[in-house]
Amino acid sequence: MGLTFEIAPRRGGTPPSDKDACRVGAVRRIAAARLRYCGLEAMTDHVALIISELLTNALLHSGTKEISLTIAVRDGFLRIAVRDGMAGCADHGEVDEGAESGRGLALVDALVKESGGAWGTGDAGAVTWCRLTVPAKERV
């Protein structure tokens, strides 16, 4: 599955447009439907959260005008990649206890580790990817 969508340019610290913010939820629902169609519904919650976090990071932090998402199953892994085309490394750092944001990549890291997978960046940070182990009973 592959999706690409354009987003409005942002200036300074302005929030994304409502239309762009809503795209994250729409893409998450499309991905969930695709997982159900492929018989991978057991993975839907984790994948939906990961997609939300990776797309939101691209939307908020990349400064890009286009974001793409690919999801594929290969060699016993579900692979997710979000490309924003902008160099820079996604990293989860320490977050102040009172902070209202900044924990997304820590959640991605925990979910990926729980599944026996991995995550990282490629193309000089233009792509953030992860792979989740497909449960044996779900493999086609």
N, C-alpha and C positions, 0 to 999 in steps of 0.2 A: 504494500500500500504506500502510495506517495501522494503528498499534498503540498502545494506551494501557494502562498498567499502574500499579497502586498500589504504593507502597513503604511500609515501616514507618517511623514517625517515629524520628529519631535524636536522641540527647541528647549535647550537648557534642561531644567528639572521638571518640565511639564509632564503630567501623567499622560498615558496613552489615550487615544480617543475611545469613546464608549464602543464604537464599532470594532476597533482593534481588540479591545479587552474582551469583547464578547466572542471573538474568533477562537480564543483559547478553549472556551467551553464547547463551542460547536465542533472543533477538531477533536476534542476529548470524546464527545458523544459519537462521532463518526468512527473513531478508532475502537471504541467499545463495541459498536455494532459489528465492525469487521472481525473483532476477536470472537464474538459470539458466533458469527457466520462460519468461522474457521474451527469452531469447537474448542476455543481457548478461553471460555468464560471464566474459568477459575483464576485467570491472570488479570481479569478486567480491573479490579480495584487498584492493584499495584501499578499497572500500566497507565491507568487514568491519572493517578497522582504524579507519576514520573513525567508523563507528557505535559501535564499542567505546569509543573515546576520548570521543565526545560524550555517550553514555549514562553512562559512568563519571563524567565531570565533573558531570553533573546529579545523579547518585546521591550523590556525595561532597560537593559544594559548594553545592547549592542549598537544602537544608533543606525541599524539597517533599515532598508525599505522593503525587504522581502525575506520571508522565513519559509523554510521547507521542513517537512517531517517525512521520514521514511520508517516503515515498520516492516520487518521481514523475518520469517522463520527459516533458519538454516542450521544444520548440524546440531540439533537439539537445543538451540538458543533462539529466543525472541530478541531481535536486534532493533533498537530504536535509535534514530539519529535526528538531531535538529541542527539544521544549517542556517546560520544567519549571515555568513559571508564576511564577517568582521573578525579580524585577528584579536586574540585575547583569550586568556584561560579562565574557564569557570573553576572556581575553587570554593569549598566551604570552609570558612574560617571560624574563629571563635565569635560567638554572638553574646552580647550583653544580656543578662537575665531579663531585663526589663524591655528589651527590644521587641517591636511588634512585627518585624520581618527579619529575613536573613537566615532562616533555618531550612529553606527548600532543598539545597544541595545536600545538607546533612540527612534529610529524609530520603532523598534519592540514594545516597550512599548506603544507608541502612537497609532499604528495600532490596537493592542490588546484592548486597552482601548476604542477606537472608536467603536469596534465591541461588546463591553460589555463583553469582555473576561478577561483572566488573563494569566500570564506567571510566570515562576520561574525555579528552578533547583530541581533535585531529585538525589537520590543515591549519596549523598555527593558531588554533583556537576558534576557527571559523565553524567547526562542527563539534557539538557535544553529543556523545554517544553512550549507550549502555547496552549490555546484553544480560538477559535474564534466562536462567535455565528453565526450559519448558518441562513441567512435571512429566515423568515417564508415562503416566496414564493418559496425558493429553497429546502425546506425540503422534503424528500422523504417519 
